[in-house]
Amino acid sequence: MAKIQPLGDRVVVEPKPAEEKTDSGLYIPDSAQEKPQKGTVVAIGPGRVENGNKIDLTVAEGDQVLYGKYSGTEVTLDGKDFLIMRESDIFGVVED
């Protein structure tokens, strides 16, 4: 299996699958499904350099995160879909 190592302050996120059924039990067709906005961080970059100082990322691998609907760049690796985005595109970490 291939591994991807993001650069700088970029993060690789595996999106959570889109909802296929409503709370009332109705099935949603693929064309009407919302883009997921929640996912799991699978890889992080080393951080960014600002004014000569290295700033580490605040998210970690395994974190459940919320991000913008159209954030990141979609990539497919070994048949799985991922998003590569900057840490600033992440709105927050979800703690269950």
PyMOL commands that set and color helices and strands:
alter all, ss='L'
color gray80, all
select helices_A, chain A and resi 30-32+87-89
alter helices_A, ss='H'
color red, helices_A
select strands_A, chain A and resi 10-15+38-44+48-50+53-55+64-67+73-77+80-86+90-94
alter strands_A, ss='S'
color yellow, strands_A
deselect
rebuild
show_as cartoon
